[in-house]
């Protein structure tokens, strides 16, 4: 009867071997093929002639093959990779990624390492090489990356290969170094006239409300808890009653951008153009310090200002997906979130990549609707 502990150890060994075979591969080079053929010829000569010199030469050549395999294996052993990627990059904008490589071997260095980036199952050669990596040491490599499509880029790991020491074999090893990079839509320059018109329209439809600001909104009687700094002393002296001033909120230029995600498959380029246009418009409005809100499908960024809010909106655009019209017509599920009431959303711009009589763009209640065909006129280059 076999001991269960022995069975566990045997299965563990076989599992380790299978895992190593998946992560390791070896291939003869052209030089290695010629060397093996020459070794085979020397072996035949030694057998046919019985000459000790041939046997000695054969033993030396076989030893070189064994040494080549052992040293190349040691070069790939106990390597550790760590990848550092930014949180968000823009499509078509070059960025720099860094890769940390550590040799965990205590005594043996690694030689002649060539590194391949494994992205979504594809090996990408970025020209990364390490000629010598001493034991218990690390090196930091950097390389440029140009992402051309928005969305997630999945880095699976690093495939390392070496020809050390004699170039007879090309040995490869795969190391997990997973990371995910989010790519936002590219930013295109918009015509200044369009942005100015949009802003002026938004200002024309702004509502006067009390809030923090500098312009006078109203005068009223003092109430317990009011800030004493808000007391309007001139009116107080004239009426013999404490009068406080209320200011008009300065955030009246708020703009809501609604991106429709409904489009058939053949309108995918128009949908991507719309996504890029919205990203460019959000960039321009943020540069002008306008409070902006983005609604994409069922996602709502909320109203905000500044670069942090812009990055949050770009993340929504990076991950949004086109929805076929057939799905949207079934209960209009997932088309877009209900719009806030007019006082909250401010001036509303709807960007529609595709529409027909069955597409409920009129339910958006937008102040201005832009179709994909109009977007090219509003940009310098698309």
C-alpha positions as CSV (number, residue, x, y, z in Angstrom):
1,X,0.0,0.0,0.0
2,X,1.4,3.3,-1.0
3,X,1.8,6.0,1.6
4,X,-0.4,9.1,0.9
5,X,2.5,11.4,1.8
6,X,4.6,9.7,-0.9
7,X,1.8,10.2,-3.5
8,X,1.5,13.8,-2.6
9,X,5.3,14.4,-3.0
10,X,5.3,12.5,-6.4
11,X,2.3,14.6,-7.7
12,X,4.0,17.8,-6.5
13,X,7.2,16.9,-8.4
14,X,5.3,16.1,-11.6
15,X,3.4,19.4,-11.2
16,X,6.6,21.3,-10.9
17,X,8.0,19.6,-14.0
18,X,4.9,20.4,-16.0
19,X,5.1,24.0,-14.9
20,X,8.7,24.3,-15.7
21,X,8.1,22.8,-19.2
22,X,5.5,25.4,-19.8
23,X,7.8,28.2,-18.8
24,X,11.0,26.9,-20.4
25,X,11.8,26.1,-24.0
26,X,15.0,25.3,-25.9
27,X,15.8,25.4,-29.5
28,X,18.9,24.6,-31.6
29,X,20.5,27.5,-33.3
30,X,22.1,27.1,-36.8
31,X,25.5,27.0,-35.1
32,X,24.2,24.4,-32.7
33,X,22.9,22.2,-35.5
34,X,26.3,22.3,-37.3
35,X,28.1,21.5,-34.0
36,X,25.8,18.5,-33.4
37,X,26.3,17.2,-36.9
38,X,30.1,17.6,-36.5
39,X,29.9,15.8,-33.1
40,X,27.9,13.0,-34.7
41,X,30.6,12.7,-37.4
42,X,33.3,12.5,-34.8
43,X,31.4,9.8,-33.0
44,X,31.1,7.7,-36.1
45,X,34.8,8.2,-36.8
46,X,35.7,7.1,-33.3
47,X,33.5,4.0,-33.6
48,X,34.8,3.0,-37.0
49,X,38.5,3.6,-36.3
50,X,38.7,3.0,-32.6
51,X,41.1,5.9,-32.4
52,X,41.4,7.2,-28.8
53,X,42.0,10.7,-30.1
54,X,38.5,10.7,-31.7
55,X,37.0,9.4,-28.4
56,X,38.7,12.2,-26.5
57,X,37.5,14.8,-29.0
58,X,34.0,13.3,-28.8
59,X,34.0,13.5,-25.0
60,X,35.1,17.1,-25.1
61,X,32.3,18.0,-27.6
62,X,29.6,16.3,-25.6
63,X,30.9,18.0,-22.5
64,X,30.5,21.4,-24.2
65,X,26.9,20.5,-25.0
66,X,26.2,19.6,-21.4
67,X,28.0,22.7,-20.1
68,X,26.0,24.9,-22.5
69,X,22.7,23.5,-21.2
70,X,23.6,23.9,-17.6
71,X,25.0,27.4,-17.8
72,X,22.1,28.7,-19.9
73,X,19.7,27.2,-17.3
74,X,21.5,29.0,-14.5
75,X,21.3,32.3,-16.4
76,X,17.5,32.0,-16.4
77,X,17.1,30.7,-12.9
78,X,15.7,32.8,-10.0
79,X,15.1,35.9,-12.0
80,X,12.4,38.3,-10.7
81,X,10.6,41.0,-12.8
82,X,8.5,43.9,-11.6
83,X,6.7,46.2,-14.0
84,X,5.8,49.8,-13.2
85,X,3.0,51.4,-15.3
86,X,1.2,54.7,-14.9
87,X,-2.5,54.8,-14.0
88,X,-3.6,56.4,-17.2
89,X,-2.1,57.3,-20.5
90,X,-3.5,58.9,-23.7
91,X,-3.7,57.1,-27.0
92,X,-1.1,58.2,-29.6
93,X,0.9,59.9,-26.8
94,X,4.3,58.3,-26.1
95,X,4.9,57.2,-22.5
96,X,7.8,55.5,-20.7
97,X,7.4,52.2,-18.8
98,X,10.0,50.8,-16.4
99,X,10.9,47.2,-15.6
100,X,12.9,46.1,-12.6
101,X,15.0,42.9,-13.1
102,X,16.5,41.2,-10.0
103,X,18.9,38.2,-9.9
104,X,18.1,36.2,-6.8
105,X,21.0,33.7,-7.3
106,X,23.4,33.9,-4.4
107,X,26.6,33.0,-6.4
108,X,26.1,32.9,-10.1
109,X,25.5,35.9,-12.4
110,X,23.3,35.9,-15.4
111,X,24.8,36.7,-18.9
112,X,23.4,37.8,-22.2
113,X,19.7,38.2,-21.5
114,X,17.4,39.4,-24.2
115,X,13.9,40.4,-22.9
116,X,10.7,40.2,-24.8
117,X,7.5,41.9,-23.6
118,X,4.4,39.6,-23.6
119,X,1.3,41.6,-24.3
120,X,-2.0,39.8,-24.7
121,X,-0.3,36.6,-25.9
122,X,2.1,38.4,-28.3
123,X,5.9,38.7,-27.9
124,X,7.0,42.2,-28.5
125,X,10.7,43.0,-29.0
126,X,11.6,46.3,-27.4
127,X,15.3,46.0,-27.7
128,X,15.8,45.3,-24.0
129,X,19.0,43.4,-23.2
130,X,21.2,42.8,-20.1
131,X,24.8,41.7,-20.8
132,X,25.7,41.0,-17.1
133,X,23.5,40.8,-14.0
134,X,25.6,40.0,-10.9
135,X,24.1,37.8,-8.2
136,X,21.9,39.5,-5.6
137,X,21.6,42.6,-7.7
138,X,18.9,44.5,-9.7
139,X,18.8,46.7,-12.8
140,X,16.1,49.1,-13.8
141,X,15.2,49.2,-17.5
142,X,13.0,51.8,-19.2
143,X,11.4,51.7,-22.7
144,X,8.9,53.8,-24.7
145,X,5.3,52.7,-25.3
146,X,2.9,54.1,-27.8
147,X,-0.7,52.9,-27.4
148,X,-3.0,53.5,-30.3
149,X,-6.3,52.2,-29.0
150,X,-8.2,53.2,-25.9
151,X,-9.1,50.7,-23.2
152,X,-7.1,48.2,-21.2
153,X,-3.7,47.0,-22.3
154,X,-2.8,43.7,-20.5
155,X,0.8,43.0,-19.9
156,X,1.2,39.3,-19.1
157,X,4.9,38.9,-18.4
158,X,8.4,38.8,-19.7
159,X,10.0,36.2,-22.0
160,X,13.7,36.0,-21.4
161,X,16.1,34.3,-23.8
162,X,19.8,33.7,-23.9
163,X,22.4,32.2,-26.2
164,X,25.0,31.9,-23.4
165,X,27.6,30.5,-23.3
166,X,28.5,29.2,-26.8
167,X,25.4,30.1,-28.9
168,X,24.5,26.5,-29.5
169,X,21.1,26.7,-28.0
170,X,18.5,29.4,-27.6
171,X,16.9,28.9,-24.2
172,X,13.7,30.8,-23.3
173,X,12.0,31.3,-20.0
174,X,8.7,33.0,-19.2
175,X,8.2,35.1,-16.0
176,X,4.9,36.5,-14.8
177,X,4.9,40.3,-14.5
178,X,1.3,41.1,-14.9
179,X,0.1,44.7,-15.1
180,X,-2.9,46.6,-16.7
181,X,-2.6,49.9,-18.4
182,X,-5.6,52.1,-19.1
183,X,-5.5,54.1,-22.3
184,X,-7.8,57.1,-22.7
185,X,-9.0,58.5,-26.0
186,X,-6.6,60.8,-27.8
187,X,-7.0,64.6,-27.4
188,X,-7.5,66.5,-30.6
189,X,-7.5,70.3,-31.0
190,X,-10.9,71.8,-31.3
191,X,-11.7,75.0,-33.2
192,X,-11.7,77.9,-30.7
193,X,-14.8,79.4,-32.2
194,X,-16.9,76.4,-31.4
195,X,-15.6,76.3,-27.8
196,X,-16.3,80.0,-27.4
197,X,-19.8,79.6,-28.8
198,X,-20.5,76.7,-26.5
199,X,-19.3,78.6,-23.4
200,X,-21.4,81.7,-24.3
201,X,-24.5,79.6,-24.8
202,X,-23.9,78.0,-21.5
203,X,-23.6,81.3,-19.8
204,X,-26.7,82.6,-21.5
205,X,-28.7,79.7,-20.0
206,X,-27.2,79.8,-16.5
207,X,-29.5,80.4,-13.6
208,X,-28.9,82.9,-10.9
209,X,-28.6,81.1,-7.5
210,X,-27.2,82.0,-4.1
211,X,-23.9,80.5,-3.2
212,X,-20.2,81.3,-2.7
213,X,-19.1,84.1,-4.9
214,X,-18.4,87.9,-5.2
215,X,-21.5,89.2,-6.9
216,X,-24.5,90.4,-4.8
217,X,-27.5,88.1,-5.0
218,X,-29.8,89.4,-2.2
219,X,-30.1,91.3,1.1
220,X,-32.0,89.8,4.0
221,X,-32.4,90.1,7.8
222,X,-29.7,88.6,9.9
223,X,-30.5,85.1,11.3
224,X,-28.7,83.3,14.2
225,X,-25.7,81.4,12.7
226,X,-25.0,83.8,9.9
227,X,-21.4,84.8,9.3
228,X,-20.8,88.2,10.9
229,X,-18.5,89.0,8.0
230,X,-21.6,89.0,5.7
231,X,-23.3,91.8,7.5
232,X,-24.0,94.7,5.1
233,X,-23.2,97.6,7.4
234,X,-24.4,100.4,5.2
235,X,-27.9,99.0,4.9
236,X,-27.8,98.0,8.6
237,X,-27.1,101.6,9.6
238,X,-29.9,102.9,7.4
239,X,-32.5,100.5,8.6
240,X,-31.4,100.0,12.2
241,X,-31.6,96.3,11.6
242,X,-28.9,93.7,11.0
243,X,-28.8,93.0,7.3
244,X,-26.6,90.3,5.7
245,X,-25.7,90.1,2.0
246,X,-26.0,86.9,0.0
247,X,-23.7,86.3,-2.9
248,X,-24.4,84.7,-6.3
249,X,-22.7,81.4,-7.0
250,X,-19.9,81.6,-9.4
251,X,-20.4,78.1,-10.8
252,X,-23.2,79.0,-13.2
253,X,-21.2,78.0,-16.3
254,X,-21.6,74.4,-15.6
255,X,-21.9,72.1,-18.6
256,X,-23.1,68.5,-18.9
257,X,-21.8,66.4,-21.8
258,X,-23.9,63.3,-22.7
259,X,-22.4,60.7,-25.0
260,X,-24.8,58.3,-26.6
261,X,-23.4,54.8,-26.8
262,X,-26.0,53.4,-29.2
263,X,-24.6,52.6,-32.6
264,X,-24.6,49.6,-35.0
265,X,-21.4,47.7,-35.7
266,X,-20.7,49.4,-39.1
267,X,-20.7,52.8,-37.3
268,X,-17.8,51.8,-35.0
269,X,-15.5,54.4,-36.5
270,X,-18.1,57.1,-35.9
271,X,-18.5,56.0,-32.4
272,X,-14.8,56.2,-31.8
273,X,-14.7,59.6,-33.4
274,X,-17.4,60.7,-31.0
275,X,-15.5,59.4,-28.0
276,X,-12.4,61.3,-29.1
277,X,-14.4,64.5,-29.6
278,X,-15.9,64.3,-26.1
279,X,-12.5,63.7,-24.6
280,X,-11.1,66.7,-26.5
281,X,-14.1,68.9,-25.4
282,X,-13.7,67.9,-21.8
283,X,-10.1,68.8,-21.9
284,X,-10.8,72.2,-23.3
285,X,-13.5,73.0,-20.8
286,X,-11.3,71.8,-17.9
287,X,-8.5,74.1,-19.1
288,X,-11.0,77.0,-18.8
289,X,-11.9,75.9,-15.3
290,X,-15.6,75.2,-16.1
291,X,-17.5,72.8,-13.9
292,X,-18.2,69.8,-16.2
293,X,-20.3,66.7,-15.9
294,X,-20.1,63.6,-18.1
295,X,-22.8,61.0,-18.7
296,X,-21.8,57.9,-20.7
297,X,-24.4,55.2,-20.9
298,X,-25.4,54.5,-17.3
299,X,-22.2,56.0,-15.9
300,X,-22.3,59.5,-14.4
301,X,-19.1,61.3,-13.4
302,X,-20.9,63.9,-11.3
303,X,-20.1,67.6,-11.5
304,X,-16.5,68.7,-10.8
305,X,-13.6,70.8,-11.8
306,X,-9.8,70.3,-12.1
307,X,-7.4,67.7,-13.4
308,X,-8.4,65.0,-11.0
309,X,-12.0,65.2,-12.2
310,X,-10.8,65.3,-15.8
311,X,-8.9,62.0,-15.3
312,X,-12.0,60.4,-13.8
313,X,-14.0,61.4,-16.9
314,X,-11.3,60.2,-19.2
315,X,-11.4,56.8,-17.4
316,X,-15.1,56.6,-18.2
317,X,-14.4,57.3,-21.9
318,X,-11.6,54.8,-22.0
319,X,-13.9,52.0,-20.8
320,X,-17.1,52.8,-22.6
321,X,-18.4,50.3,-25.1
322,X,-20.7,50.7,-28.1
323,X,-24.2,49.3,-27.6
324,X,-26.1,47.8,-30.6
325,X,-29.5,49.4,-31.3
326,X,-31.2,46.0,-30.8
327,X,-30.3,46.0,-27.2
328,X,-31.2,49.6,-26.5
329,X,-34.7,49.2,-28.0
330,X,-35.5,46.4,-25.5
331,X,-36.7,48.6,-22.6
332,X,-34.0,51.2,-23.5
333,X,-31.8,49.5,-21.0
334,X,-28.3,51.0,-20.5
335,X,-28.7,53.8,-23.0
336,X,-28.0,56.7,-20.6
337,X,-28.6,57.7,-17.0
338,X,-31.6,59.9,-16.3
339,X,-30.4,63.5,-16.6
340,X,-30.4,65.7,-13.5
341,X,-33.0,68.6,-13.5
342,X,-32.0,71.7,-15.3
343,X,-30.7,73.6,-12.3
344,X,-28.2,70.9,-11.6
345,X,-27.0,70.0,-15.1
346,X,-26.7,73.5,-16.5
347,X,-26.1,73.6,-20.3
348,X,-26.3,70.2,-21.8
349,X,-24.6,69.0,-25.0
350,X,-25.5,65.5,-26.4
351,X,-23.0,63.8,-28.8
352,X,-24.8,61.2,-30.9
353,X,-22.7,58.9,-33.1
354,X,-25.8,57.4,-34.8
355,X,-29.5,58.0,-34.8
356,X,-32.7,57.0,-36.5
357,X,-36.4,57.4,-35.7
358,X,-36.2,54.6,-33.1
359,X,-33.3,56.2,-31.3
360,X,-34.7,58.3,-28.4
361,X,-32.3,61.2,-28.7
362,X,-35.1,63.6,-28.0
363,X,-35.4,62.1,-24.5
364,X,-32.0,63.5,-23.6
365,X,-33.5,67.0,-23.3
366,X,-30.2,68.4,-24.5
367,X,-29.7,72.1,-25.3
368,X,-27.6,71.2,-28.2
369,X,-27.2,67.9,-30.1
370,X,-24.1,67.1,-32.1
371,X,-24.1,64.3,-34.6
372,X,-21.0,62.4,-35.7
373,X,-21.1,64.0,-39.2
374,X,-20.7,67.5,-37.6
375,X,-17.7,66.6,-35.5
376,X,-15.1,66.8,-38.3
377,X,-16.0,70.4,-38.9
378,X,-15.4,71.3,-35.2
379,X,-11.9,69.8,-35.1
380,X,-8.6,70.8,-36.7
381,X,-7.8,67.1,-37.5
382,X,-9.6,63.9,-37.0
